[in-house]
Amino acid sequence: MGQDLQAPRKAHVVILKTGTTYPELRTRFGDFDDWFVRGLSAELSLTVVDVENAELPGTPDDWDGIVVTGSPAMVSDRADWSENTGAWLASAVARDIPVLGVCYGHQLLAHALGGEVGYHPDGRETGTHTVELLPDARSDALFKDLPDHFPAQLTHRQSVLRLPAGAVVLGRNRFEPHQAFRIGSSAWGVQFHPEFSDTIMRAYLEVQAPALLKEALDPAALIAAVRPAPEASGLLQRFSRLVIERTR
């Protein structure tokens, strides 16, 4: 008689949804969590938890990997749900569970581990901009195969003003010195948006246009400068592969 062979267990990754996008974008493209689901590997078992409106998903040990989305909220407001999520993330980092925080998630991770988050002194960064990798990225498990410079989609008004003790800066640009960092061996924060397509980035700029004009930014020029950012988007697949390999 032949043996019954079970398929290998899928790695379980939770997406902590920390907010929702503009209504116009949600109607056309879905919400933040949808974009992450599209970008992460189909080989993962994905669960979405809206941490603004629901309980945290058990303990970090219940998960093989954790992804934290962006949000229109501000980390510096220290809302109860946000502070509780931050404490949960700090516990995950202490347990060496892979974490990828994006935009708000990047800032929340830094805040939770002792860094400082607040409004960027030069205002808003939005559109497609170039990220420069620093020497420590060359030996980093997530960033080592990326080129020294690559385009990325960005939109934020707050930043990580001071990194937590022990954090390693992996990427920067002229506007933002902390575009990417790692803390511990397997927790990363990225200020840029690997889940954004260039189409979504243009739609963001179109919605933001009235505010950009008030801030002396040129929305038409920013829209014209939007381009695909495949290296940044590929970060979600690289994170997926890292989580899958750790569970084998």
Backbone as a ProteinNet text record, in pm:
[ID]
protein_1_A
[PRIMARY]
MGQDLQAPRKAHVVILKTGTTYPELRTRFGDFDDWFVRGLSAELSLTVVDVENAELPGTPDDWDGIVVTGSPAMVSDRADWSENTGAWLASAVARDIPVLGVCYGHQLLAHALGGEVGYHPDGRETGTHTVELLPDARSDALFKDLPDHFPAQLTHRQSVLRLPAGAVVLGRNRFEPHQAFRIGSSAWGVQFHPEFSDTIMRAYLEVQAPALLKEALDPAALIAAVRPAPEASGLLQRFSRLVIERTR
[TERTIARY]
83.8	0	87.5	46.3	123	99.5	197.1	184.7	111.2	31.4	-32.7	68.6	95.1	192.2	118.1	142.3	78.2	157.2	84.3	150.3	215.1	329.7	393.9	303.4	313.2	231.1	270.6	171.1	198.4	238.6	333.2	369.9	253	224.9	112.6	162.9	112.1	150.7	26.1	35.5	-75	-42	-139.3	-129.6	-206.6	-134.6	-198.4	-238.7	-367	-420.6	-439.7	-369	-369.1	-451	-523.4	-604.7	-663.7	-723.5	-786.3	-754.6	-753.4	-714.4	-830	-804.1	-907.3	-1024.9	-1148.6	-1263.8	-1254.6	-1205	-1194.4	-1102.3	-993.8	-899.1	-953.7	-1021.4	-1075.4	-1177	-1257.1	-1355.5	-1287.1	-1177.8	-1110.6	-1014.9	-943.2	-831	-839.7	-941.2	-941.9	-865.8	-848.1	-787.2	-643.4	-577.3	-436.6	-409	-492.4	-467	-476.1	-565.7	-576.4	-446.4	-383.4	-259.9	-146.8	-143.7	-42.7	-69.2	-194.2	-227.6	-183.2	-202.3	-160.6	-8.8	63.8	208.6	283.1	225.9	290	270.7	348.3	345.9	215.9	166.7	49.4	79.3	206.7	244.3	223	192.2	167.3	19.7	-8	-143.6	-158.9	-242.5	-252.6	-380.7	-367.2	-481.1	-471.1	-581.3	-585	-658.6	-598.2	-661.1	-659.6	-776.3	-791	-767.5	-644.7	-609.7	-668.6	-718.4	-790.6	-923.5	-982.9	-1121	-1139.8	-1032.8	-1045.5	-931.3	-945.7	-842.7	-716.7	-605	-480	-488	-417.1	-433.4	-352.3	-400.1	-332.2	-197.3	-98.5	37.5	123.3	233.9	321.2	367.3	380.6	424.9	326.5	204.6	106.3	135.2	233	255.4	398.8	414.9	548.7	603.8	517.7	559.8	450	488.9	396.4	425.2	319.4	330.4	239.3	289.3	211.4	193.3	68.1	38.1	60.8	41.7	36	-99.3	-111.4	-233.9	-238.6	-358.2	-368.3	-353.3	-353.9	-333.5	-189.3	-163.3	-29.4	19.6	136.9	193	206.3	239.5	262.3	134.8	17	-107.4	-121.3	-50.1	-46.1	-185.5	-266.1	-397.7	-380.3	-478.5	-467.3	-441.6	-516.5	-498.6	-357.3	-303.6	-169.8	-62.7	-76.4	20.3	16.9	-102.7	-114.5	-52.1	-72.4	-11.4	140.1	188.9	333	394.3	329.1	380.2	381.2	279.1	270.5	385.6	416.5	527.1	661.3	678.7	803.2	823	714.8	722.1	760.3	707.7	743.2	891.3	944.7	1086.9	1171.7	1131.5	1205.1	1205.2	1102.1	1091.6	1152.4	1210.8	1277.7	1180.1	1056.9	958.6	972.7	981.7	998.2	885.7	924.1	830.1	869	769.6	790.7	688.5	736.8	651	665.3	554.5	554.6	489.4	560.7	513.1	469	339.8	296.7	355.8	357.2	414	562	634.4	776.4	793.8	711.8	720.6	677.9	572.2	524	627.1	692.7	798	910.4	953.7	1059.4	1014.3	894.2	840.1	831.8	783.1	762.4	892.7	1001.4	1130.9	1220.3	1160.6	1234.2	1278.9	1241.9	1275.7	1178.3	1198.8	1112.8	1047.7	917.2	841.2	769.3	768.5	697.3	689.7	635.1	624.1	761.9	781.7	908.1	923.8	1038.8	1055.3	1038.5	1054.7	1041.1	906.7	812.7	679.4	659.5	585.6	541.3	640.2	656	724.1	622.1	604.2	505.6	549.6	508.8	546.7	650.2	710.1	816.3	951.1	1029.2	1160.7	1263	1387.9	1495.7	1542.2	1557.4	1614	1757.7	1846.7	1987.4	2013.3	2067.6	2104.1	2240.9	2257	2381.3	2461.5	2588.7	2673.6	2618.1	2549.5	2497.8	2390.3	2330.2	2228.6	2289.9	2417.7	2481.5	2485.4	2480.6	2481	2346	2243.8	2113.2	2031.9	1964.1	1890.6	1782.1	1721.6	1610	1654.7	1761.5	1799.8	1923	1993.2	2126.6	2126.7	2016.3	2014.5	1958.4	1925.7	1873.2	1987.1	1962	2065.7	2090.6	2203.1	2239.9	2138.4	2073.5	1970.5	1850.5	1730	1610	1493.1	1395.4	1279	1182.4	1107.5	1007.2	893.1	774.3	657.4	650.4	624.1	626.1	510.2	454.1	364.3	356.9	411	409.7	439.1	387	416.7	494.6	476.7	557.8	672.7	774.3	895.3	950.8	1044.2	1124	1234.2	1218.6	1315.2	1439.8	1423.3	1537.7	1511	1607.4	1592.4	1611.9	1556.5	1582.1	1729.1	1774.4	1911.3	1930.2	2042	2073.6	2018.4	1935.7	1881.6	1991	1982	2079	2009.8	2061.6	2003.9	2046.5	1948.8	1975.8	1955.7	1866.5	1837.2	1800.1	1823.4	1794.7	1771.3	1729.3	1739.8	1762.1	1761.9	1795.6	1693.3	1567.5	1461.6	1454.1	1472.7	1442.4	1564.5	1631.6	1751.5	1722.8	1597.2	1562.6	1457.3	1492.5	1398.7	1382.1	1483.3	1474.3	1570	1525.1	1612.5	1579.5	1673	1652.1	1684.7	1607.5	1640.8	1633.6	1732.7	1743.8	1784.4	1754.1	1795.8	1687.6	1561.4	1455.2	1334.4	1356.7	1248.7	1293.7	1212	1246.2	1135.6	1175.9	1083.2	1122.4	1023.6	1048.9	949.4	1001.3	913	838.8	901.6	837.1	732.2	655.9	539.7	563.6	610.4	626.8	494.4	384.4	252.8	186.8	241.7	184.5	228.9	136.3	171	187.8	243.6	253.1	113.9	17	-120.2	-179.1	-157	-205.9	-134.1	-4.6	69	12.5	-16.3	-76.1	-211.7	-290.5	-422	-408.6	-309.6	-285.7	-257	-169.3	-131.6	-250	-336	-454.5	-546.6	-565.4	-648.8	-581.2	-450.3	-376.4	-355.7	-385.3	-346.8	-384.5	-507.5	-538.7	-447.6	-420.2	-331.2	-188.2	-144.9	-8	11.7	-87.8	-77.3	-63.8	-137.6	-128.4	8.6	76.1	208.4	320.5	285.9	382.4	451.8	381.2	429.8	353.9	412.8	356.3	298	166	109.6	124.9	115.6	129.9	269.5	371.3	508.3	530.7	473	487.6	418.8	300.5	229.4	309.2	364.5	442	567.8	619.1	743	720.2	595.2	567.5	613.9	679.7	724.9	715.7	718.5	715.9	834.7	813.7	919	929.1	971.8	968.7	1060.6	1175.1	1265.2	1203.3	1140.2	1074	956.4	875.5	760.8	804.2	917.4	967.4	1004.2	1011.5	1042.3	939.8	813.6	710.2	733.9	776.4	808.7	934.9	1031.3	1153.9	1123.2	1037.5	997.7	921.7	834.3	759.8	856.4	956.9	1051.4	1129.1	1167.3	1240.9	1155.6	1027.6	939.1	922.1	900.9	879.7	1002.9	1120.4	1244.5	1266	1225.2	1243.5	1149.8	1040.1	944.8	970.2	1065.1	1091.7	1180.8
-120	0	125.4	222.3	345.6	427.8	508.6	595.5	724.5	775.2	904.7	1014.1	1093.7	1201.8	1333.1	1394.6	1522.5	1636.6	1733.4	1852.5	1928.7	1989.5	2066.5	2179.1	2208.2	2314.4	2449.1	2528.4	2663.9	2751.1	2839.8	2935.8	3032.5	3060.8	3146.4	3288.9	3382.4	3522.8	3605	3693.6	3783.9	3923	3983.2	4121.4	4207.5	4290.6	4381.3	4507.4	4522.1	4637	4753.1	4862.6	4973.6	5093.8	5076.9	5186.7	5150.7	5249.8	5226.8	5343.8	5317.4	5419.1	5513.9	5610.2	5703.8	5627	5673	5602.4	5586.6	5690.1	5682.9	5568.9	5549.6	5443.4	5306.7	5301.5	5172.8	5117.5	5206.9	5164	5107.6	5169	5128.6	5011	5008.6	4916	4821.3	4837.5	4763.3	4840.8	4777.8	4848.2	4800.5	4860.2	4830.2	4679.6	4607.7	4464.6	4390.1	4433.2	4369.7	4383.8	4499.3	4522.6	4434.4	4415.1	4326.4	4180.8	4141.4	4002.9	3977.3	4074.2	4058.4	4050	4122.1	4127.1	4014.1	3958.3	3847.4	3716.3	3616.6	3489	3413.3	3349.5	3262.6	3136.6	3111.2	2994.1	3016.3	3139.1	3169.4	3152	3119.3	3125.1	3260.7	3348	3486.2	3510.7	3584.3	3627.1	3777.6	3848.2	3993	4024.3	4108	4152.2	4304.7	4363.8	4509.2	4550.4	4590.2	4614.7	4745.9	4832.7	4951.9	4914.2	4804.5	4773.4	4632.2	4556.1	4418.4	4386.1	4276.1	4232.2	4189.9	4201.1	4151.2	3999.1	3947.5	3806.2	3710	3683.2	3588.1	3640.3	3553	3592.1	3588.6	3662	3656.9	3515.1	3429	3292	3213	3262.4	3194.1	3210.7	3296.2	3333.5	3307.1	3272.9	3255.5	3386.4	3482.4	3612.6	3714.6	3841.7	3950.9	4065.6	4120.1	4237.8	4345.5	4468.4	4580.4	4684.4	4722.8	4811.6	4958.4	5041.4	5184.5	5227.2	5358.2	5409.7	5561	5619.2	5765	5816.2	5726	5765.4	5811.6	5870.8	5918.4	5846.2	5786.9	5713.8	5804.6	5931.9	6023.6	6054.6	6020.9	6039.2	5936.5	5827.1	5723.6	5673.3	5646.5	5586.8	5451.9	5415.1	5291.1	5170.5	5159.2	5042.8	5038.3	5156.5	5165	5128.2	5181.5	5149.2	5000.1	4942.5	4799.1	4715.6	4759.8	4689.2	4701.4	4817.9	4836.4	4744.3	4732.1	4641.8	4497.4	4459.8	4325.6	4302.3	4403.9	4392.9	4382.2	4458.7	4449.2	4308.2	4244.3	4106	4013.7	4039.8	3957.5	3969.6	4091.6	4112.2	4036.9	4042	3971.5	3821	3770.2	3626.9	3589.6	3687	3664.1	3615.3	3663	3631.1	3734.6	3693.5	3790.6	3893.6	4019.6	4131.7	4223.9	4269.8	4374.3	4483.9	4601.1	4715.9	4815	4861.6	4950	5083.3	5192.6	5329.3	5345.3	5346.9	5350.7	5233.1	5115.8	4998.1	5014.2	5076.8	5109.8	5203.4	5306.8	5403.4	5342	5261.6	5199.8	5103.3	5029.2	4937.7	5014.3	5123.7	5204.7	5262.2	5316.3	5373.3	5268.1	5150	5045	4997.6	5014.5	4966.1	5077.7	5195.2	5302.8	5415.6	5413.6	5523.9	5639.4	5742.3	5861.5	5882.9	5905.7	5928.5	6062.3	6137.8	6265.5	6321.2	6439.5	6502.1	6535.9	6507.6	6540.1	6691.9	6745.3	6891.1	6958.2	6884	6941.8	6909.6	6855	6832.2	6694.8	6691.2	6566.5	6518.6	6387.1	6322.9	6234.7	6255.6	6176.2	6162.7	6052.2	6024.6	5914.5	5901.5	5802.8	5868.9	5811.3	5867	5753.8	5790	5691.7	5665.1	5536.8	5493.2	5446.5	5490.1	5449.4	5349.7	5233.8	5137.2	5170.2	5143.5	5168.4	5038.6	5046	4927.1	4808.8	4833.5	4722.4	4642.8	4701.8	4628.5	4514.6	4523.9	4422.3	4285.4	4282.6	4154.7	4126.6	4205.7	4189.5	4084.3	3997.4	3886.4	3932.6	4048.2	4095.6	4186	4261.8	4365.6	4333.7	4225.7	4204.9	4193.1	4152.1	4133.9	4253.7	4361.1	4479.9	4566.7	4644.2	4736.5	4848.2	4916.6	5023	5137.5	5160.8	5265	5205.8	5234.2	5185.4	5280.3	5287.8	5372.3	5305.9	5387.7	5337.2	5437.9	5387.2	5473.9	5518	5646.8	5703.7	5799.8	5799.5	5906.7	5906.3	6011.9	6020.5	6162.4	6193.5	6321.4	6300.9	6186.9	6154.7	6061.9	6059.5	5983.2	5927.9	5835.6	5792.7	5897.1	5981.5	6088.9	6037.9	5934.5	5871.2	5721.9	5644.1	5499.2	5442	5324.6	5259	5220.8	5207.3	5161.2	5024.7	5009.2	4881	4863.2	4956.3	4945.1	4973.2	4904.9	4920.2	4988.3	5102.5	5173.1	5102.2	5071.2	4999.3	5085.7	5185.2	5267.3	5408.9	5503	5643.5	5713.2	5838	5928.1	6069.3	6166.1	6303	6358.9	6319.4	6371.1	6294.9	6164.7	6076.7	5988.6	6013.2	5934.8	5792.1	5762.1	5629	5563.1	5540.7	5475.7	5327.2	5266.8	5124.6	5096.2	5011.2	4969.3	4827	4766.6	4634.4	4645.9	4574	4562.8	4416	4369.6	4226.5	4159.8	4031.1	3959	3951.4	3978.7	3951.5	4043.8	4169.4	4268.3	4389.3	4427.7	4536	4640.4	4765.1	4872.8	4941.6	4972	5047.7	5162.6	5282.4	5398.3	5396.8	5341.4	5336.4	5225.3	5223.4	5134.5	5025.8	4908.8	4801.9	4749.5	4774.9	4726.8	4817.7	4937.4	5031.3	4995.4	4996	4998	5143	5164.1	5301.3	5360.2	5275.7	5324.3	5375	5300.9	5344.9	5472.5	5482.5	5603.1	5725	5712.4	5824.8	5862.9	5762.2	5789.9	5862.1	5824.9	5896.7	6043.9	6070.1	6208	6288.6	6224.5	6293	6334.6	6244.8	6276.6	6383.1	6374.6	6467.8	6605.2	6619.8	6740.2	6871.6	6889.4	7017	7045	6941.8	6960.8	6988.4	6923.1	6944.2	7087.6	7142.8	7281.2	7376.2	7350.9	7434.4	7423.9	7310.4	7288	7327.3	7398.5	7445.7	7330.8	7217.9	7107.6	7107.8	7047.7	7050.4	6913.3	6894.7	6761.8	6714.3	6804.2	6762.7	6706.3	6773	6724.9	6592.7	6580.5	6455.5	6340.5	6366.4	6262.2	6222.2	6320.4	6291.2	6210.3	6225.3	6155.9	6015.5	5974.9	5840	5736.4	5631.8	5522.9	5392.2	5280.3	5151.6	5137.7	5060.5	5039.1	4890.1	4809.1	4663.7	4612.8	4678.7	4631.5	4650.9	4766.7	4790.7	4695.6	4677.4	4587	4444	4405.1	4269.7	4237.9	4341	4317.3	4224.5	4231.7	4146.6	3999.6	3971.7	3833.1	3786.4	3875.1	3836.4	3807.5	3890.1	3863.7	3731.9	3706.7	3580.6	3462.4	3470.4	3359.1	3338.1	3446.1	3435.6	3362.1	3398.5	3333.6	3185.9	3155.6	3016.3	2932	2985.2	2908.4	2882.7	2977.5	2958.6	2853.3	2824.9	2727	2585.8	2568.3	2435	2353
0	0	0	-77.4	-80.5	44.4	75.8	192	153.6	247.1	227.3	257.3	158.9	176.1	196.1	307.5	336	272.2	218.6	165.9	280.6	255.3	362.3	410.9	538.4	597.2	539	503.2	458	575.9	553.2	656.3	678.6	804.5	841.4	866.8	790.1	802.5	831	929.1	960.6	907.3	842.1	796.5	895.8	969.4	1064.6	989	965.8	893	990	965.9	1060.6	1012.5	905.4	855.6	720.9	656.3	526.5	434.5	304.5	208	177.1	90.9	47.6	-14.5	9.2	-49.8	-201.1	-271.2	-416.9	-460.1	-386.4	-421.5	-382.4	-269.4	-223	-323.4	-380.3	-480.5	-604.6	-644.9	-769.9	-751.5	-638.5	-625.3	-506.4	-419.2	-294	-187.8	-71.1	42	63.3	163	189.6	194.3	268.6	285.6	153.2	63.7	-67.5	-145.6	-135.3	-210.2	-156.4	-24.7	31.8	-6	-2.5	-41.3	-184.7	-272.5	-412	-424	-337.6	-350.2	-282.7	-176.3	-104.4	-179.4	-143.2	-214.2	-191.7	-298	-287.4	-208.1	-181.8	-101.9	47.1	86.8	227	259.8	385.2	438.2	506.2	448.6	494.1	572	680.6	761.8	781	759.5	779.2	908.6	992.8	1116.9	1120	1131.4	1139.7	1284.8	1315.8	1455.6	1508.4	1419.9	1465.6	1530.2	1484.1	1521.5	1575	1592.7	1639.5	1734.8	1805.6	1898.8	1823.2	1890.5	1833.1	1814.7	1713.8	1676.7	1763.2	1883.5	1971.8	2015	2018.5	2053.5	1928	1925.3	1807.7	1774.1	1875.7	1850.2	1765	1747.8	1663.8	1515.2	1481.1	1341.7	1299.4	1172.2	1114.4	1061.1	1036.8	987.7	1011.2	1016.4	1046.7	950.6	889.5	803.1	860.5	865.1	919.7	810.7	784.3	672.8	707.9	606.1	626.7	680.9	708	769.2	753.9	744.4	754	896.9	995.1	1134.6	1155.6	1270.3	1304.2	1429.6	1420.2	1533.8	1655.5	1632.7	1744.8	1822.7	1767	1841.7	1954.3	1944.1	2048.6	2086.8	1985.1	2010.3	2080.4	2161.8	2239.8	2150.5	2039.2	1951.5	1894.8	1865.4	1807.3	1910.2	2030.9	2135.7	2170.3	2173.4	2202	2090.9	1966.8	1853.6	1858.9	1896.9	1909.2	2013.2	2128.1	2232.3	2183	2107	2049.1	1951.5	1870.5	1776	1847.5	1953.6	2029.2	2082.4	2125	2170.5	2056.5	1936.6	1820.4	1787.4	1794.3	1766.6	1869.7	1994.8	2099.9	2077.2	2009.1	1980.4	1845.2	1775.3	1647	1539.7	1543.8	1440.2	1328.6	1203	1095.6	1091	1084.5	1081	966.9	891.3	791.8	816.1	859.2	881.2	767.2	713.3	596.3	632.4	607.6	630.6	777.2	805.6	946.3	1022.6	961.1	1027.2	1057.6	967.9	985.3	1105.1	1108.9	1217.4	1350.4	1348.2	1471.4	1528.6	1441	1485.3	1554.3	1494	1554.7	1688.6	1694	1817.8	1927.7	1892.4	1992	2054.2	1982.1	2029.8	2084.1	2103.8	2170.1	2081.5	1952.3	1863.6	1878.5	1796.4	1800.2	1664.3	1664.7	1542	1552.8	1443.9	1443.8	1302.7	1289.4	1157.9	1102.5	975.1	911.4	906.4	942.9	947.4	812.1	702.9	569.8	504.5	582.6	530.3	469.2	359.8	297.9	191.7	185.3	72.9	3	-127.6	-200.5	-345.8	-408.5	-546.2	-556.4	-673.5	-696.5	-672.5	-582.7	-549.2	-539.9	-550.8	-549.9	-407.7	-375.5	-248.1	-272.3	-187.1	-191.9	-79.9	-114.8	-11.7	46.3	174	246	257.5	295.3	294.9	374.4	486.7	566.1	492	389.6	312	231.8	201.4	117.9	185	317.3	389.9	456.3	423.1	485.2	410.8	485.3	424	328.9	355.3	273.6	159.6	178.8	83.5	0.7	30.2	-27.9	-179.9	-241.2	-386.6	-462.1	-391.5	-458.6	-511.6	-616.3	-664.9	-564.5	-583	-489.1	-489.3	-601.5	-613.5	-686.4	-637.8	-704.2	-674.9	-766.2	-742	-644.4	-572.1	-477.2	-470.1	-437.2	-420.6	-274.4	-254.3	-119.4	-99.5	18.5	60	212.3	273.7	421.1	465	583	648	777.3	842	959.6	918.7	1002.5	976.1	1105.5	1092.5	1207	1225	1327	1351.1	1420.9	1501.8	1569.6	1576.9	1530.3	1531.4	1671.3	1698.2	1826.5	1839.8	1962.1	1986.3	1921.7	1853.2	1790.5	1651.1	1602.4	1466.7	1363.9	1250.9	1142.2	1024.6	982.8	867.6	739.6	654.5	530.4	406.4	414.4	297.9	336.3	241.9	266.5	132.6	137.6	23.5	76.3	-14.1	29.8	127.6	113.6	200.8	332.4	324.5	437.2	470.2	583.8	616.3	660.8	692.1	743	653.3	528.3	437.1	468.2	525.8	561.3	675.8	768.3	878	918	985.6	1046.8	1194.5	1274.1	1415.5	1453.5	1528.1	1550	1419.8	1407.6	1287.7	1181.7	1217.7	1120.7	1134	1171.8	1174.2	1093.7	995.8	904.9	901.4	887.7	860.7	731	646.1	523.7	516.2	493.5	481.4	348.1	245.2	114.1	109.1	-1.5	-13.8	-118.9	-81.6	-180.4	-234.7	-164.7	-208	-312.1	-335.5	-432.3	-573.7	-667.3	-809.2	-852.8	-971.8	-1021.8	-1046.8	-1083.1	-1103.1	-971.7	-864.2	-733.1	-689.3	-717.2	-680.1	-752.4	-880.9	-953.6	-894.6	-861	-802.6	-669.2	-589.5	-463.6	-490.7	-585.5	-614.4	-666.9	-744	-793.7	-678.3	-581.9	-466.2	-378.4	-366	-280.1	-343.8	-472.3	-546.5	-477.2	-426.4	-360.1	-239.7	-159.7	-44.3	-89	-195.3	-244.5	-291.5	-358.4	-403.9	-285.5	-178.2	-58.7	7.1	-15.7	42.7	-52.9	-159.5	-259.2	-331.9	-344.7	-426.3	-558.4	-660.8	-795.6	-828.8	-811.1	-834.4	-977.9	-1075	-1214.6	-1240.1	-1187	-1204.7	-1131.4	-1012.5	-936.8	-1009.1	-1066.2	-1140.7	-1264.7	-1334.3	-1454.7	-1424.2	-1302.3	-1264.6	-1210.4	-1192.7	-1141	-1242.6	-1193.4	-1279.4	-1202.3	-1270.5	-1198.7	-1104.2	-997.7	-897.1	-866	-963.6	-944.8	-835	-815.3	-710.4	-572.4	-550.9	-422.4	-404.7	-508.5	-498.7	-472.1	-527.5	-507.9	-364.1	-279.9	-138.9	-74.1	-116.7	-56.4	-89.9	-210.8	-245.6	-173.3	-157.1	-84.7	62.2	121.7	260.2	267.9	172.5	169.2	166.6	78.5	65.2	194.7	258.8	385.2	489.2	499.4	597.2	562	434.8	393.1	424.8	395.3	419.4	568.8	651.5	797.1	854	783.6	837.9	787.2	698.5	643.8	736.5
[MASK]
++++++++++++++++++++++++++++++++++++++++++++++++++++++++++++++++++++++++++++++++++++++++++++++++++++++++++++++++++++++++++++++++++++++++++++++++++++++++++++++++++++++++++++++++++++++++++++++++++++++++++++++++++++++++++++++++++++++++++++++++++++++++

